[in-house]
Amino acid sequence: MYMRLPILVPLILLVSGFSASQAAANDGVTVSTLEWPPYTSPELPLGGAVTDIVVRAFENIGVEANVLTLPWQRAISTASESDDVVAYFPGYHCRHMEGFVASEPIGFGPLGLVENTDAPITWSTVDDLGEQEFLIGTVLGYANTDEFDQKAGTGWINVAPASDDLTNLRRLLRQRIDAAVIDRLVLAYLLATEPSLADGRERLVFDERPLSENTLFLCFNDDEAGRALRDRFNEGLAGIEVEQSIDAYFSEQF
């Protein structure tokens, strides 16, 4: 989503010309992700809370992980098209494109609506958002919930896509939109770190009624080598308390 040059995290040499299966055989793999703090970002310690989990899970099976940071759609397509990239993350599901299978959960994040207390909205169900003709900010290329996306796709819910969550929060403060879909930890991170929101932090609140409690996955290529590597990764992941790790990371860093 964020238009920036690809960045490798951590700084591990990426040898071109190796296929994914060759990389795994040589105890090294490359996975793609996006700029999505606090979950993933080359600017954060350990690459972000979920990147840290992915890297440690691979380490637990003796595999060194490259993390390639790209805009979200390119992160997905690169994992599909490049022989060098074995998986992408973090997906709420692995159905963004055909040909991927999901790992065990690598993270959790409640998805809901952020509102402006100067102009709060009242709703009980997703249908209410369309019934009351609210304009809801979304992020281009992001999956929300199946119900929300289906009703937005039919035009029942009015959505205004933006390039990123920060843009939505700025629009919300200016009351250009009525609410925005956002992950709760992303909201907390932006409110804690983004100077441009300083004057409006008290006005931006996460609705107590989440749209979903999302699970995050590492999405592997759905072929024999990909499924085998997925199974090995899951073995390494089993030694990590995922939810506790994410909570600890956020509390320590922010």
C-alpha positions in Angstrom: 0.0 0.0 0.0 2.7 2.5 0.9 4.6 3.4 -2.3 8.2 2.9 -1.2 11.1 0.9 -2.5 11.4 -2.7 -1.4 13.3 -3.1 1.9 14.8 -6.3 3.4 14.4 -7.0 7.1 16.5 -8.2 8.7 19.6 -7.4 6.6 20.3 -10.9 5.3 21.9 -11.5 1.9 19.3 -12.5 -0.7 20.9 -14.6 -3.3 19.2 -14.2 -6.7 18.5 -17.2 -8.9 17.5 -19.6 -6.1 14.0 -21.1 -6.2 11.9 -21.3 -3.1 12.6 -25.0 -2.7 16.3 -24.5 -3.2 16.2 -21.7 -0.6 14.5 -23.9 1.9 17.0 -26.6 1.3 19.8 -24.2 2.0 18.2 -23.2 5.3 17.0 -19.8 4.0 13.7 -18.5 2.8 12.2 -15.2 1.7 8.7 -14.1 2.6 6.9 -10.9 1.5 4.9 -8.4 3.6 3.8 -4.8 3.7 4.4 -1.7 5.7 1.7 -2.2 8.4 2.9 -1.1 11.9 2.8 -2.3 14.6 2.5 -5.7 13.0 5.1 -5.3 10.2 7.5 -2.5 9.4 11.2 -2.3 8.5 11.3 0.8 10.7 10.3 -1.0 13.9 12.4 -3.1 16.3 12.5 -6.7 15.0 10.5 -5.7 12.0 7.3 -5.4 13.9 5.3 -7.7 16.3 4.2 -10.3 13.7 7.4 -10.2 11.7 9.2 -11.1 14.9 6.9 -14.1 15.3 7.4 -15.3 11.7 11.2 -14.9 11.9 11.3 -16.7 15.3 9.1 -19.6 14.1 11.4 -20.2 11.1 14.4 -20.0 13.5 12.9 -22.7 15.6 13.2 -25.1 12.6 16.7 -23.9 11.7 15.6 -21.7 8.8 16.8 -18.1 8.3 14.0 -15.8 7.0 14.4 -12.8 4.7 11.5 -10.4 4.9 10.8 -8.4 1.7 8.6 -5.3 2.3 6.4 -4.2 -0.6 3.1 -2.5 -1.3 0.4 -5.0 -0.2 -0.8 -6.1 -3.7 2.8 -6.5 -4.9 3.6 -8.5 -1.7 0.8 -11.0 -2.7 1.6 -11.1 -6.4 5.4 -11.5 -5.8 4.7 -14.5 -3.6 2.6 -16.0 -6.4 4.9 -15.2 -9.3 8.5 -15.3 -7.9 10.4 -18.5 -7.4 12.4 -16.7 -4.7 9.4 -15.9 -2.4 7.7 -18.8 -0.5 4.9 -16.9 1.3 3.3 -13.6 2.2 1.9 -12.2 5.4 -0.2 -11.2 7.3 -3.5 -12.1 5.7 -6.8 -12.3 7.5 -7.2 -15.2 5.1 -5.2 -16.6 2.2 -7.8 -16.1 -0.5 -6.5 -12.8 -1.9 -5.4 -14.8 -4.9 -5.8 -18.5 -5.8 -3.0 -20.8 -5.0 -2.2 -20.2 -1.4 -2.6 -22.2 1.9 -2.7 -20.8 5.4 -0.3 -21.4 8.3 -1.5 -21.7 11.8 -2.3 -18.3 13.3 0.6 -15.8 13.5 -1.4 -13.1 15.1 -4.7 -11.7 16.2 -6.3 -8.3 15.8 -9.8 -6.9 16.4 -11.1 -5.1 13.4 -13.7 -2.4 13.9 -14.8 1.2 13.3 -13.0 4.3 14.6 -15.3 7.2 15.1 -15.0 10.9 15.8 -16.5 11.8 19.2 -17.6 15.2 17.7 -19.8 13.3 15.3 -20.5 9.8 16.7 -22.5 7.3 14.8 -25.1 4.9 16.2 -25.3 1.3 14.8 -26.0 -2.2 15.9 -25.5 -4.3 12.8 -23.5 -4.0 9.6 -26.8 -3.4 7.8 -27.3 -0.3 9.9 -24.2 1.3 8.2 -25.9 1.1 4.9 -29.4 1.9 6.1 -28.2 5.1 7.7 -26.1 5.9 4.6 -22.9 6.4 6.5 -19.7 7.0 4.5 -17.1 4.5 5.8 -13.4 4.9 5.1 -11.6 1.7 4.0 -8.1 1.0 2.8 -7.6 0.1 -0.8 -6.6 -3.6 -1.2 -7.4 -4.6 2.4 -9.9 -7.3 3.2 -12.4 -6.4 5.9 -15.0 -8.9 6.9 -16.9 -11.0 4.3 -20.2 -9.5 5.3 -18.9 -5.9 5.1 -17.0 -6.4 1.9 -20.0 -8.1 0.2 -22.3 -5.3 1.2 -19.8 -2.6 0.2 -19.4 -4.4 -3.1 -23.1 -4.2 -3.9 -23.2 -0.6 -2.9 -25.4 -1.1 0.1 -22.6 0.3 2.3 -21.0 3.5 1.0 -17.3 3.3 1.2 -14.5 5.8 0.5 -11.2 3.9 -0.1 -7.9 5.5 1.0 -4.3 4.6 0.4 -3.7 4.0 4.1 -5.2 4.1 7.6 -3.5 7.4 8.5 -5.3 9.1 5.6 -8.6 7.8 6.9 -7.9 9.1 10.4 -7.1 12.6 9.0 -10.3 12.5 6.9 -12.3 11.4 10.0 -11.0 14.3 12.1 -12.1 16.7 9.3 -15.5 14.9 9.2 -15.0 14.0 5.5 -16.2 10.5 6.4 -18.4 9.2 9.2 -16.2 6.3 10.4 -13.3 4.2 9.2 -12.5 0.4 9.3 -9.3 -0.1 11.2 -7.4 -2.7 13.3 -7.5 -1.7 17.0 -3.7 -2.1 17.5 -3.0 -0.1 14.3 -5.2 2.7 15.7 -3.4 2.6 19.0 0.0 2.7 17.3 -0.9 5.7 15.1 -2.4 7.6 18.0 0.8 7.0 20.0 3.3 7.8 17.3 1.8 10.1 14.6 2.4 13.8 15.2 -0.3 14.9 12.8 -2.9 13.3 15.0 -1.7 14.9 18.2 -4.5 17.5 18.4 -7.2 15.0 17.6 -6.2 12.0 19.7 -8.9 12.4 22.2 -11.6 12.6 19.5 -10.7 9.3 17.8 -12.1 6.3 19.5 -12.4 2.6 18.6 -16.0 1.5 18.7 -16.7 -1.0 21.5 -18.5 -3.2 18.9 -15.8 -4.8 16.8 -16.7 -6.0 13.3 -14.6 -9.2 13.9 -11.8 -10.6 15.9 -9.4 -11.3 13.1 -6.8 -14.0 12.9 -3.6 -13.4 10.9 -1.9 -16.0 8.7 1.3 -16.6 6.8 0.2 -17.7 3.3 2.3 -20.3 1.5 2.1 -21.4 -2.1 -0.3 -24.2 -2.5 2.0 -26.8 -4.1 3.9 -29.8 -2.7 7.0 -27.7 -1.6 4.8 -24.9 -0.2 2.6 -27.3 1.9 5.7 -29.1 3.2 7.3 -25.8 4.2 4.0 -24.7 5.8 3.9 -27.8 7.9 7.5 -27.3 9.0 6.8 -23.6 9.8 3.8 -24.7 11.9 6.1 -26.9 14.0 8.3 -23.9 14.7 5.3 -21.7 15.5 4.0 -24.2 18.0 6.7 -23.1 20.4 5.6 -19.5 20.5 2.7 -18.0 22.5 1.5 -15.8 19.7 -1.1 -13.6 21.4 1.1 -13.0 24.5 4.1 -12.2 22.2 2.1 -9.5 20.4 0.7 -8.0 23.6 4.2 -7.9 25.1 5.7 -6.4 22.0 3.2 -3.5 21.9 3.5 -2.8 25.6 7.3 -2.8 25.5 7.6 -0.6 22.4 4.8 1.9 22.7 
